[in-house]
Amino acid sequence: MAKARLLASALVLTPPLLLALPAGAQAATVPSSAAVRTVVVAQAPSASPVETAAVKKLKLTGQKQQTSVWCGPASVRAVISTWGRHLPSQKTLAGWMKTNKNGTGSDKLPEGLNRALSPRLDERYQNFHPNNAGFVWNVVVDNVGKRHHGVIARVLVGAKPWGPHSRDKAGHFMVIFGYNTSGKKLIWWDPANNTVHTASLTASWNAIKTGNRYLTAQPHT
């Protein structure tokens, strides 16, 4: 009996094992299994949550523009492809949007999209004139990330978001169909040569700003 009392006393008096943690650190809850290792997660109290890198990229059917001035019809066709709908020919779209030897007017792009997609549209396409990079980002995240449809942007041939650059000031339409939250990058499709490029939001905004600030998209919420 005395032996049992001594053992119980020893158990009571033995202090629990404590882990020394840095100030503000949090210890993960660990099951009482010997096979599970104790994990300590150190986090400063003032630290903001770490953003997980996320790439959103739509399925897009690209077709190189069939004439030197059909970047508008080619871009509209590519956006329609993100809807999974029947794709009109570039020639048909050029006729709808009154594309001529000088190209397609920026105000005609919504007409081509709305005619091809109606009546399935909840919100009809329209032109926006962003005044900062944040506006561009919000429109892209809303249209691409939430609605799952592409956005058309107007730039200059010689001032695309990637190099090399030139002095060519002809207008050029391209499609934004993806983004990467890590570092805020946009994913572009270029109808001039049916290629895909990734550019920073800053470079993308500079190109859009130089191209007279045109985005053709559905209204962002």
Protein Blocks (a to p, Z undefined) as FASTA:
>chain_A
ZZmmmmmmmmmmpccddddddehiacddddfbfkbccddddddfklccdddddddddddd
ddddfbfklmmmmmmmmmmmmnopacddfklmmmmnopafkbpcfklmmmmmmmmmpckb
fbdcdddddfbfklmmmmmmmmmmmnopacdddddfklcfbdcddfbfbdcddddfbdcf
ehpaaddddfklopacdddfklmmmmmmmnoppacddddZZ
